[in-house]
Amino acid sequence: MDDSIPVHVAIIPDGNRRWARERNMKPWEGHAKAGTFENLNSLIQEAKKLGVKYLSFWGFSTENWKREKKEVSIIMRLILKGLNEFDERAEKDVRFVHIGRKDRLLGKLVERIDSLEEKTKGNKEVCVLLCLDYGGRDEIIRAVNNVLTSGKKEISEEEFRNFLDTNGFPDPDLIVRTGGEMRMSGFMPFQSDYAELFFTDVYFPDFDAKELRKAVEWYYGRDRRFGGDSNKTNKSSS
């Protein structure tokens, strides 16, 4: 595969509430605009065109439970609605996977997640990972506890990966954060050590296929050495 194409692109979709406030709308109206099937599907289809095989969205963090209860409730309803629409309208070559905790989610939401994962597990064109009730520190602590439960006294880095939520999936090559903030906020800390980071001022409700292509084109120009020699230098001298 062309190594100038990111295999896994992860998106931290920030700026929904600010987008809404700037338009004198309620905060959750920004979430509603951002989470429409049309918005998300346009990104999925663009990822397919670009050759991206894994596309992650951080839909709700472990810290987001601290928000106003009404907003959290609306977000959960929007996510359930979005998953129902995904089930009805998504192309048959798209796989869906949940990353994060399920024990704090509504039962009907967990049922929909489980159903979609089972229904789409054989689809191979592009895999959509929804990070829902996900936090990087939480993931690592849960993984450590599972290691201890397994009885292991010593473990390698590769073995530890088997206890993470992302077990079986490649680490992100490119992480995109929308909304102007320039921080990771605990997103995939173990998996992102060699990810390229792309920050954009565009709020997520306005982050469309064109903006995704910009991020991937920016990635084309990166020199990914992974601690070794320059890939570009090696290619030019070979």
N, C-alpha and C positions, 0 to 999 in steps of 0.2 A: 504493500500500500504506500502511496505517496506520503512521505513523512512531513510534507509541508501542510497536509490537511490534518486538523485535530480530530482524533478518533472520538474523544469525549469532550463535549462542551457543556459546562455547568453555568447556570445563570442564577445570580442573586437578584431577584426582581424587586428593586427598591424604588420608592418614590410614589407609590399609589396614593397615599394620604395627602402628600404635598400637591400632587397633580389635582386632586379633588378640591383642596382648599383654595388653590389659585383660581378655581372656577366657581367658588362659592357653593360648593357641593359638600355633602356629607362625606366623611372619610371613607366609609365603606363603598361609596359610589365609585371611588377610584379602584378598589379591589374588584368591583363588579366589571368595570371597563377592562381592566387588565386580564381578568380571568375568563373572558368570553372564548367560546370555542374558536371563533374566527381569528382572534388574536393569537392564541396558542398554536392553532393548527397552521397558521401562516409561518410560524417559526419552525414547526416540525417539518413542514414541506420544504422550507428553505434549507434546513439542515440536511435533508435527503439529497437535494440538488447539489449541495456542496460536498457531499461524501462523508458527512459526520454520521457516525454510527450510534452514538449515545448522547442524549440531550437531557440534562438534569435541570429541574426547576426547584428552588427552595421555596415551597409554598407556605410553610408555617414553621417557625422555630420553637424550640422548647421554652424560650424566653417570651414568646408572643402571648403565652397564657396570662401574662401580667397586664395585658391591655384590658380596657373596659369590657365587661362581660357581654354587653350588647354587641360590641364590635366583633368579639370572638365568635359569638353565636352566629352572626351574619356571615362571617368568613367561612365557618364550617358548612353552613347551608349552601353558600356559593360553591364551595369545593365539591360537595355532594352533587349539586346540580351540574357542575362541570364534568364530573366523572360519568354521570348518566348520559350527558350529551356526547362525551368521548366514546362511550360504549355504542351509541346509536350511529354516530357520524364519522368516526375515525376510519381511515383506510385500513384494510385488513392486513397490511404488512407492518403495522406499528405494534410494538410490544410495550406493555405498561408494567412498571415495577414500582413498589412503594419502598422508600428508604426512611427509617426512623422508627418511632414507637407506635404501637397500636393500642396499648393498654389504657390510654387516656382519651381515646377517640370514641365518638358515639358508635353504638353497635351497628346501626344501619350504614354508617360510613365505612366501618371495617368490613362489613359484608360486601359492600360494593367494591372495595379495594381487592379483597380476596377473589371475588368473582372475575374482575378484570384481569388480575394477574394470571389466573388459571386459563381464562378464555384466550388470552393473547400470548401465552408462553411460547408458542411455536413460531411466532412472527419474527422475522430476522432483518428486515430492511433498516429499521431504526428503532432503538429502545429508548423510551421516555421514562426517566426516573423522577418520580415525585417525592421530594424530601418533605415529609409532613410530620409534624411534631419531631423535628430533627434538630439536634445540637451536637457539635463536634465533641465537646467535653463529655456530654451525656453518652454519646456513642462509645467513647473510649472507656469510660467507667463501666458501662454495661459489658463491654468486651472483656475487660480485666476481670470482672466478677464471673463471667462465663469461663474464663481460663481457670480461675481458682476452683470453680465448681467441677471442672473437668479433671481436676487432680494433678494437672501439670505443674511442675516446680520450676521448669525452665522452658523458654519458648523462643523461637527465632522470629525475625521480622516477618518472614513469609508465612509462618504458622499463625502469627498474630492476625494477619490479614483475614484469615478464615473466620475470625470471631467478629469482624466488623460488619456493619449493615451492607457494605458494598462488596462483600465477598462474591467473587465470580465476575465482577465488573472491573474494567480498567480504570485507573486513576484519571481524573480530569487533566487534559492537556491545556485547556484554556478555560479560565474562569472569568465570566463577565459580570460586573456589578453595575447596575443602572442607578440613576438618581443622584449622582454626584458625590456620594460618599466613597472614601478611599480606604476601606478596611474590609477585613474578611468576616468579622463578627462570629468567628468560631465555625466557619463552614469547612467541613472536611479537612481538619488540620493535619491528620495523618496522611491523607491521600494527596494533598495539594503541594507537597514540598517542591516539586519541579513543574508545577502548573504555571503557565504564563497568565498574568493578571491584566485584564483590560477594564478600565474604569471609564464610564461615560456619564455625562450630565443628563442625558435623556431619561425621563421618567419611564418606568416600565409600561404604563398604558400606551405610550407612544413608541415603544421599542418594537419595531416591526421587522419584517424580513430584510429590508434594506439595511437596517442598523446591525442585524446579525451578520450580514455579509461583510460589513465594514470591519467588525471585530475579527472575523475569520481572515480577511485580507490583511489586517494588521499582523495577525499570527504568522502569516506566510513569511514575513520579514524577520521573524525572530530567529536567533541563532541558539539552538537548544543543545547545550554541551553536556548536561547531566554530570557535571563535575570533571569531564574529560576535555579533549581537544575540540576545537571549533568544527562543527559539522560542515560549515560552509568552506572552511579552509581545506578540510580533508577532501571534500567533493571536488574542489577546484584543482587540487594537486593530484587527483587520482587519474 
